[in-house]
């Protein structure tokens, strides 16, 4: 169990670094269909918002083993629900970007 916790914490740190990189570079080229099906209106602002959501998910990934140790009622499907909510948040941010003038 300790090995799995350490792997999750390292994975969380990697996700935080990726989110920071997205936010700093201001590019959304990682989005599938970018500039083909989806053209961002304000790419730098959208990248900053999505980078923040990705960093937040990284923090949650890194803290999940710690929280799991204290609250035994939390299970893996709670983490899956968080992941799906973050995916919806990214889609919502993309929608907001298209609605801004």
Secondary structure, DSSP 8 states (H G I E B T S, - for coil): -HHHHHHHHHHHHHHHHHHHHHHHHT--TTSTTBTTTB--SSHHHHHHHHHHHHHHHHHHHHHHHHHHHH-TT--HHHHHHHHHHHHHHHHHHHHHHHH--
